[in-house]
């Protein structure tokens, strides 16, 4: 009977500890962060376990702008698309990201060589609870383009492969052309 109780307690505590750990597919060098709100397709706010609210910019990807601003105008001029089309694509990207990052969701941040950008945003690869990397998923589903800036290039090859897949399969924004 004693052995049975000990085994039962061991299983119980193992299950409890597994529930608090990060997903199995997530790299171990990540920190948890709770989503507060999504700004656009590649930027969101989250709360660290310390209680600090931070802005996070996804490493290695760039989504179209979702509002009329200087970057949206530059992108329209550079691409030959209208400002309205750029903003429409930006809103589609933002909606895709919002579906994956609902308020209150815990995600896991992985950093590369540089931890912040010139705007003070944390630069991160973002891992979802199910073990998928948000950065790669947004590119693979066609809602972002690869945009790597050295030295933050850890997953550049994965992103390029994901972009090739999205383009060849006319996913997301690639279907809007």
VEXBAMI-598644 format. One record per residue (C-alpha): residue number from 0; y, x, z. Coordinates in pm, whole numbers. Layout:
REM residues N
(atom NUM, (Y, X, Z)) ...
END
This chain:
REM residues 177
(atom 0, (0, 0, 0)) (atom 1, (241, 282, 88)) (atom 2, (178, 451, -245)) (atom 3, (243, 122, -425)) (atom 4, (579, 78, -246)) (atom 5, (680, 436, -325)) (atom 6, (594, 391, -693)) (atom 7, (782, 63, -703)) (atom 8, (1091, 226, -547)) (atom 9, (1067, 518, -789)) (atom 10, (1060, 282, -1088)) (atom 11, (1347, 76, -944)) (atom 12, (1576, 375, -889)) (atom 13, (1487, 520, -1228)) (atom 14, (1586, 194, -1399)) (atom 15, (1913, 175, -1205)) (atom 16, (2005, 533, -1289)) (atom 17, (1922, 478, -1658)) (atom 18, (2159, 181, -1669)) (atom 19, (2451, 399, -1562)) (atom 20, (2388, 688, -1798)) (atom 21, (2518, 726, -2149)) (atom 22, (2308, 617, -2446)) (atom 23, (2016, 844, -2539)) (atom 24, (2158, 936, -2883)) (atom 25, (2500, 1031, -2746)) (atom 26, (2571, 1404, -2704)) (atom 27, (2575, 1510, -2339)) (atom 28, (2922, 1668, -2353)) (atom 29, (3103, 1333, -2374)) (atom 30, (3324, 1142, -2135)) (atom 31, (3321, 764, -2096)) (atom 32, (3629, 564, -2181)) (atom 33, (3690, 187, -2165)) (atom 34, (3863, 34, -2467)) (atom 35, (4201, -124, -2389)) (atom 36, (4316, -209, -2744)) (atom 37, (4286, -99, -3103)) (atom 38, (4609, 13, -3270)) (atom 39, (4477, 54, -3624)) (atom 40, (4166, 173, -3805)) (atom 41, (4167, 524, -3660)) (atom 42, (4360, 497, -3331)) (atom 43, (4298, 308, -3009)) (atom 44, (4389, 307, -2640)) (atom 45, (4131, 345, -2367)) (atom 46, (4108, 403, -1993)) (atom 47, (3936, 712, -1857)) (atom 48, (3729, 696, -1539)) (atom 49, (4029, 853, -1360)) (atom 50, (4225, 538, -1443)) (atom 51, (4448, 718, -1694)) (atom 52, (4526, 525, -2015)) (atom 53, (4512, 747, -2323)) (atom 54, (4559, 714, -2698)) (atom 55, (4261, 833, -2900)) (atom 56, (4276, 943, -3265)) (atom 57, (3943, 961, -3447)) (atom 58, (3871, 1312, -3572)) (atom 59, (3786, 1365, -3938)) (atom 60, (3890, 1029, -4077)) (atom 61, (4201, 858, -4205)) (atom 62, (4250, 486, -4260)) (atom 63, (4527, 322, -4461)) (atom 64, (4837, 214, -4272)) (atom 65, (4841, -147, -4156)) (atom 66, (5220, -186, -4152)) (atom 67, (5519, -85, -4360)) (atom 68, (5614, 265, -4245)) (atom 69, (5697, 601, -4406)) (atom 70, (5331, 709, -4425)) (atom 71, (5231, 380, -4592)) (atom 72, (5508, 435, -4849)) (atom 73, (5394, 794, -4912)) (atom 74, (5033, 677, -4948)) (atom 75, (5137, 408, -5197)) (atom 76, (5337, 658, -5403)) (atom 77, (5060, 920, -5392)) (atom 78, (4779, 678, -5479)) (atom 79, (4963, 465, -5734)) (atom 80, (4876, 150, -5537)) (atom 81, (5136, -96, -5419)) (atom 82, (5262, -89, -5061)) (atom 83, (5120, -438, -5017)) (atom 84, (4774, -320, -5126)) (atom 85, (4788, -22, -4888)) (atom 86, (4881, -251, -4598)) (atom 87, (4608, -501, -4695)) (atom 88, (4349, -221, -4687)) (atom 89, (4492, -92, -4359)) (atom 90, (4455, -433, -4199)) (atom 91, (4094, -456, -4321)) (atom 92, (4024, -115, -4164)) (atom 93, (4190, -217, -3838)) (atom 94, (3985, -539, -3824)) (atom 95, (3665, -344, -3882)) (atom 96, (3749, -109, -3595)) (atom 97, (3845, -401, -3367)) (atom 98, (3504, -558, -3424)) (atom 99, (3336, -236, -3313)) (atom 100, (3571, -170, -3021)) (atom 101, (3623, -494, -2829)) (atom 102, (3842, -478, -2521)) (atom 103, (3642, -363, -2218)) (atom 104, (3373, -185, -2423)) (atom 105, (3270, 157, -2295)) (atom 106, (3264, 432, -2556)) (atom 107, (3201, 803, -2520)) (atom 108, (3449, 1069, -2635)) (atom 109, (3335, 1403, -2773)) (atom 110, (3596, 1670, -2834)) (atom 111, (3607, 1951, -3088)) (atom 112, (3815, 2271, -3091)) (atom 113, (4150, 2095, -3034)) (atom 114, (4171, 1828, -2766)) (atom 115, (4508, 1674, -2865)) (atom 116, (4729, 1641, -3171)) (atom 117, (5104, 1697, -3202)) (atom 118, (5165, 1336, -3096)) (atom 119, (4976, 1382, -2766)) (atom 120, (4678, 1170, -2872)) (atom 121, (4328, 1277, -2768)) (atom 122, (4131, 1385, -3075)) (atom 123, (3771, 1269, -3047)) (atom 124, (3444, 1180, -3206)) (atom 125, (3371, 839, -3056)) (atom 126, (3017, 738, -2974)) (atom 127, (2924, 373, -2934)) (atom 128, (2676, 248, -2672)) (atom 129, (2406, 212, -2938)) (atom 130, (2431, 584, -3021)) (atom 131, (2622, 553, -3350)) (atom 132, (2932, 765, -3407)) (atom 133, (3232, 541, -3481)) (atom 134, (3405, 802, -3699)) (atom 135, (3104, 830, -3930)) (atom 136, (3038, 456, -3930)) (atom 137, (3393, 372, -4042)) (atom 138, (3359, 614, -4333)) (atom 139, (3004, 499, -4424)) (atom 140, (3113, 135, -4431)) (atom 141, (3408, 226, -4654)) (atom 142, (3702, 164, -4422)) (atom 143, (3823, 525, -4397)) (atom 144, (3844, 842, -4600)) (atom 145, (3733, 1183, -4482)) (atom 146, (4031, 1375, -4345)) (atom 147, (3932, 1693, -4166)) (atom 148, (4183, 1936, -4029)) (atom 149, (4049, 2276, -3922)) (atom 150, (3941, 2379, -3668)) (atom 151, (3806, 2026, -3594)) (atom 152, (3530, 2026, -3855)) (atom 153, (3208, 1987, -3653)) (atom 154, (3085, 1679, -3843)) (atom 155, (3263, 1731, -4177)) (atom 156, (2940, 1742, -4382)) (atom 157, (2817, 1417, -4222)) (atom 158, (3148, 1251, -4304)) (atom 159, (3145, 1370, -4666)) (atom 160, (2792, 1236, -4710)) (atom 161, (2898, 904, -4554)) (atom 162, (3198, 882, -4789)) (atom 163, (2980, 952, -5091)) (atom 164, (2746, 673, -4980)) (atom 165, (3035, 427, -4934)) (atom 166, (3188, 510, -5272)) (atom 167, (2857, 491, -5460)) (atom 168, (2771, 159, -5294)) (atom 169, (3124, 17, -5325)) (atom 170, (3148, -49, -4952)) (atom 171, (3460, -171, -4773)) (atom 172, (3779, -46, -4936)) (atom 173, (3582, 100, -5228)) (atom 174, (3502, -257, -5331)) (atom 175, (3876, -340, -5349)) (atom 176, (3949, -100, -5634)) 
END
